[in-house]
Amino acid sequence: MAQATPADKKDTPAKAVKPNGQPKPGRVISDPKDVAQLVMMRIDHVNSKKDELTIAVKALADTAKQLVSVYAKQQAQIAKLAKIVEELAAASGMNLIAKVVCTPVTRGKEALCISLD
């Protein structure tokens, strides 16, 4: 039988353990070119994630703007319809059951309330 030479032996040192109990990756890099390549790969990965996040935030902002615009249009339409109902009730002399339609208005203004009597 031939004896194993040091090059044939594969001693595997015990892996270090993270505080959460998971083993750390066992890759050890000592060549500066490998270190630079790994750092560049990680930087590229971080930059791509930042780009994805930027796109997602812009899409969310656009969606929020659209929602605010539609909400404002709906609130204006509700106020217009409430005024028309009030005018029709007054013109016909009908006494409608007292009802208050309130719509919240943003940016520090009070709620818009219309009483239909």
CYANA upper distance limits for C-alpha pairs under 8 A (distance plus 0.5 A):
  4 ALA  CA      8 ASP  CA      6.24
  4 ALA  CA      9 LYS  CA      6.95
  5 THR  CA      9 LYS  CA      6.96
 15 LYS  CA     23 PRO  CA      6.74
 15 LYS  CA     24 LYS  CA      7.14
 15 LYS  CA     25 PRO  CA      8.32
 15 LYS  CA     26 GLY  CA      6.94
 16 ALA  CA     23 PRO  CA      6.41
 16 ALA  CA     24 LYS  CA      6.22
 17 VAL  CA     21 GLY  CA      6.35
 17 VAL  CA     22 GLN  CA      6.31
 17 VAL  CA     23 PRO  CA      4.92
 17 VAL  CA     24 LYS  CA      6.32
 18 LYS  CA     22 GLN  CA      5.91
 18 LYS  CA     23 PRO  CA      6.37
 18 LYS  CA     24 LYS  CA      6.72
 29 ILE  CA     34 ASP  CA      7.11
 29 ILE  CA     35 VAL  CA      6.91
 30 SER  CA     34 ASP  CA      7.91
 30 SER  CA     35 VAL  CA      7.65
 31 ASP  CA     35 VAL  CA      6.85
 32 PRO  CA     36 ALA  CA      6.56
 33 LYS  CA     37 GLN  CA      6.59
 34 ASP  CA     38 LEU  CA      6.56
 35 VAL  CA     39 VAL  CA      6.61
 36 ALA  CA     40 MET  CA      6.60
 37 GLN  CA     41 MET  CA      6.64
 38 LEU  CA     42 ARG  CA      6.74
 39 VAL  CA     43 ILE  CA      6.63
 40 MET  CA     44 ASP  CA      6.58
 41 MET  CA     45 HIS  CA      6.66
 42 ARG  CA     46 VAL  CA      6.65
 43 ILE  CA     47 ASN  CA      6.58
 44 ASP  CA     48 SER  CA      6.62
 45 HIS  CA     49 LYS  CA      6.79
 46 VAL  CA     50 LYS  CA      6.66
 47 ASN  CA     51 ASP  CA      6.69
 48 SER  CA     52 GLU  CA      6.73
 49 LYS  CA     53 LEU  CA      6.62
 50 LYS  CA     54 THR  CA      6.61
 51 ASP  CA     55 ILE  CA      6.74
 52 GLU  CA     56 ALA  CA      6.71
 53 LEU  CA     57 VAL  CA      6.59
 54 THR  CA     58 LYS  CA      6.66
 55 ILE  CA     59 ALA  CA      6.66
 56 ALA  CA     60 LEU  CA      6.64
 57 VAL  CA     61 ALA  CA      6.63
 58 LYS  CA     62 ASP  CA      6.67
 59 ALA  CA     63 THR  CA      6.68
 60 LEU  CA     64 ALA  CA      6.61
 61 ALA  CA     65 LYS  CA      6.71
 62 ASP  CA     66 GLN  CA      6.79
 63 THR  CA     67 LEU  CA      6.68
 64 ALA  CA     68 VAL  CA      6.68
 65 LYS  CA     69 SER  CA      6.67
 66 GLN  CA     70 VAL  CA      6.68
 67 LEU  CA     71 TYR  CA      6.47
 68 VAL  CA     72 ALA  CA      6.60
 69 SER  CA     73 LYS  CA      6.82
 70 VAL  CA     74 GLN  CA      6.66
 71 TYR  CA     75 GLN  CA      6.65
 72 ALA  CA     76 ALA  CA      6.68
 73 LYS  CA     77 GLN  CA      6.69
 74 GLN  CA     78 ILE  CA      6.63
 75 GLN  CA     79 ALA  CA      6.72
 75 GLN  CA    103 THR  CA      7.44
 76 ALA  CA     80 LYS  CA      6.65
 77 GLN  CA     81 LEU  CA      6.60
 78 ILE  CA     82 ALA  CA      6.61
 79 ALA  CA     83 LYS  CA      6.73
 79 ALA  CA    114 ILE  CA      8.46
 80 LYS  CA     84 ILE  CA      6.81
 81 LEU  CA     85 VAL  CA      6.69
 82 ALA  CA     86 GLU  CA      6.66
 82 ALA  CA    101 VAL  CA      8.25
 82 ALA  CA    114 ILE  CA      7.67
 82 ALA  CA    116 LEU  CA      8.36
 83 LYS  CA     87 GLU  CA      6.64
 83 LYS  CA    114 ILE  CA      8.49
 84 ILE  CA     88 LEU  CA      6.59
 85 VAL  CA     89 ALA  CA      6.56
 85 VAL  CA    116 LEU  CA      8.39
 86 GLU  CA     90 ALA  CA      6.65
 86 GLU  CA    116 LEU  CA      6.41
 86 GLU  CA    117 ASP  CA      8.16
 87 GLU  CA     91 ALA  CA      6.53
 88 LEU  CA     92 SER  CA      6.61
 89 ALA  CA     93 GLY  CA      6.53
 89 ALA  CA     94 MET  CA      5.74
 89 ALA  CA     95 ASN  CA      7.46
 89 ALA  CA     96 LEU  CA      7.57
 90 ALA  CA     94 MET  CA      7.00
 90 ALA  CA     95 ASN  CA      8.41
 95 ASN  CA    117 ASP  CA      6.54
 96 LEU  CA    116 LEU  CA      7.23
 96 LEU  CA    117 ASP  CA      5.61
 97 ILE  CA    116 LEU  CA      7.86
 97 ILE  CA    117 ASP  CA      6.48
 98 ALA  CA    115 SER  CA      7.35
 98 ALA  CA    116 LEU  CA      6.08
 98 ALA  CA    117 ASP  CA      5.15
 99 LYS  CA    115 SER  CA      6.24
 99 LYS  CA    116 LEU  CA      5.66
 99 LYS  CA    117 ASP  CA      7.23
100 VAL  CA    113 CYS  CA      6.88
100 VAL  CA    114 ILE  CA      6.02
100 VAL  CA    115 SER  CA      4.89
100 VAL  CA    116 LEU  CA      6.60
101 VAL  CA    113 CYS  CA      5.97
101 VAL  CA    114 ILE  CA      5.69
101 VAL  CA    115 SER  CA      6.94
101 VAL  CA    116 LEU  CA      8.30
102 CYS  CA    111 ALA  CA      6.89
102 CYS  CA    112 LEU  CA      5.88
102 CYS  CA    113 CYS  CA      4.60
102 CYS  CA    114 ILE  CA      6.85
103 THR  CA    111 ALA  CA      6.21
103 THR  CA    112 LEU  CA      5.65
103 THR  CA    113 CYS  CA      6.92
104 PRO  CA    110 GLU  CA      7.60
104 PRO  CA    111 ALA  CA      4.88
104 PRO  CA    112 LEU  CA      6.62
105 VAL  CA    109 LYS  CA      6.35
105 VAL  CA    110 GLU  CA      6.79
105 VAL  CA    111 ALA  CA      5.88
105 VAL  CA    112 LEU  CA      7.15
106 THR  CA    110 GLU  CA      8.43
